[in-house]
Amino acid sequence: MARALKLSGLAALFAAGTLLAAMVATAGHAQETTTTAVDTTASELTTAEATTAEATTAEAVTTTPAETVVTTVQSTTTRVVLLPASTTTSSSESDEGTPAWVWVLLAILAVGLIAVIVLLATRGHGGASVEERRRHLDAAVGTWAAQGWAVESEGADSTVLRRGGESMLVSVDRSGHVSTRPLPPSA
């Protein structure tokens, strides 16, 4: 069980490092730019009036020191600009699919799911072996015998101990846990 926890911890550490590396790698990239292409066809051109520019010229004529005459000349210029009737905008084709961080997150979740499945699969099967359960039972009986209890009867997964008028059942379950309980006095 401890080995499985170590492996799942190592997998989580690996996944965190991978996620951090992906975030650092994508942080340096600039936002993608789009380009615009304009279709121009000679037959689809329309005319539009653009801007009107005005120019003002001032002329000063001096006749006497007290009188100044100012003449203003104004001119208007109109120019014709040809505009295309329709424009087509196309953006540069970029990968519109799933971002990289989503794939990294899915990989982390997959590793975690596999770790949980392995832990659950190894934890629930059969418990302790017969030999291991017998060792646990013998160790428990040995400690009770050191306290003055004697073995009255012995089975595959339990032992009855007696000391004076008291008797006790020591048993081991499928997972290897030892339990003791007093038995009623025999008549």
LINURVEN-V528201 format. One record per pair of residues at least 6 apart in sequence whose ideal C-beta (glycine too) atoms are under 7 Angstrom apart, sorted by the first residue. I is the first residue (numbers start at 1). GAP is how many residues later the second one is. D is the distance in Angstrom with one decimal. If there is no record, write none. Layout:
# LINURVEN-V528201
i:I gap:GAP d:D
i:I gap:GAP d:D
This chain:
# LINURVEN-V528201
i:1 gap:122 d:6.8
i:4 gap:114 d:6.2
i:4 gap:115 d:5.0
i:4 gap:118 d:6.2
i:7 gap:108 d:6.9
i:8 gap:107 d:3.8
i:8 gap:111 d:6.8
i:11 gap:100 d:4.8
i:11 gap:104 d:5.5
i:15 gap:92 d:7.0
i:15 gap:93 d:3.8
i:15 gap:96 d:5.5
i:18 gap:86 d:5.9
i:19 gap:85 d:5.2
i:19 gap:89 d:6.3
i:22 gap:78 d:5.6
i:22 gap:79 d:5.8
i:22 gap:82 d:4.6
i:23 gap:78 d:6.7
i:26 gap:74 d:6.1
i:26 gap:75 d:6.7
i:32 gap:62 d:5.2
i:34 gap:57 d:3.9
i:34 gap:58 d:5.8
i:35 gap:56 d:7.0
i:35 gap:57 d:5.3
i:36 gap:53 d:5.1
i:37 gap:51 d:6.6
i:37 gap:53 d:5.4
i:38 gap:46 d:6.6
i:38 gap:49 d:5.2
i:39 gap:48 d:6.8
i:39 gap:49 d:4.7
i:40 gap:44 d:4.8
i:44 gap:40 d:6.1
i:44 gap:41 d:3.8
i:44 gap:42 d:6.3
i:45 gap:37 d:4.7
i:45 gap:39 d:6.1
i:45 gap:40 d:6.7
i:46 gap:37 d:5.7
i:46 gap:39 d:5.4
i:47 gap:33 d:5.5
i:47 gap:35 d:6.0
i:48 gap:33 d:5.8
i:48 gap:35 d:5.1
i:49 gap:29 d:6.9
i:49 gap:31 d:6.9
i:50 gap:29 d:5.6
i:50 gap:31 d:4.4
i:52 gap:24 d:6.0
i:52 gap:26 d:6.0
i:53 gap:24 d:4.8
i:54 gap:20 d:6.6
i:54 gap:22 d:6.0
i:55 gap:20 d:5.1
i:56 gap:16 d:6.4
i:56 gap:18 d:6.0
i:57 gap:16 d:4.5
i:58 gap:12 d:6.1
i:58 gap:14 d:6.1
i:59 gap:12 d:4.7
i:60 gap:8 d:6.4
i:60 gap:10 d:6.0
i:61 gap:8 d:4.7
i:61 gap:10 d:6.9
i:62 gap:6 d:6.1
i:63 gap:6 d:6.6
i:127 gap:47 d:4.1
i:127 gap:48 d:3.9
i:127 gap:49 d:6.3
i:128 gap:47 d:6.0
i:128 gap:48 d:3.4
i:132 gap:44 d:5.8
i:133 gap:24 d:6.2
i:133 gap:39 d:4.7
i:133 gap:43 d:5.5
i:136 gap:36 d:5.2
i:136 gap:40 d:5.3
i:136 gap:42 d:5.3
i:137 gap:20 d:6.8
i:137 gap:22 d:6.4
i:137 gap:33 d:6.7
i:137 gap:35 d:4.6
i:137 gap:41 d:6.5
i:140 gap:30 d:5.3
i:140 gap:38 d:4.4
i:141 gap:10 d:6.5
i:141 gap:18 d:5.1
i:141 gap:20 d:6.9
i:141 gap:29 d:5.8
i:144 gap:17 d:5.4
i:144 gap:26 d:6.6
i:148 gap:15 d:5.4
i:149 gap:12 d:4.1
i:149 gap:13 d:6.9
i:149 gap:14 d:4.7
i:149 gap:19 d:7.0
i:150 gap:11 d:6.7
i:150 gap:12 d:5.6
i:150 gap:13 d:6.7
i:151 gap:8 d:5.9
i:151 gap:10 d:6.2
i:152 gap:8 d:4.5
i:152 gap:9 d:6.4
i:152 gap:10 d:4.4
i:152 gap:15 d:6.6
i:153 gap:7 d:4.6
i:157 gap:14 d:6.0
i:157 gap:15 d:5.3
i:158 gap:11 d:6.0
i:158 gap:12 d:6.6
i:158 gap:13 d:3.9
i:159 gap:11 d:5.0
i:160 gap:7 d:6.0
i:160 gap:9 d:5.7
i:160 gap:23 d:6.9
i:161 gap:6 d:6.7
i:161 gap:7 d:4.8
i:161 gap:9 d:6.2
i:165 gap:20 d:5.9
i:166 gap:16 d:6.9
i:167 gap:16 d:4.3
i:167 gap:19 d:6.9
i:168 gap:12 d:5.7
i:168 gap:13 d:7.0
i:168 gap:14 d:5.4
i:168 gap:15 d:6.2
i:169 gap:11 d:6.9
i:169 gap:12 d:5.5
i:169 gap:14 d:5.5
i:170 gap:8 d:6.6
i:170 gap:10 d:5.0
i:171 gap:8 d:5.7
i:172 gap:6 d:5.1
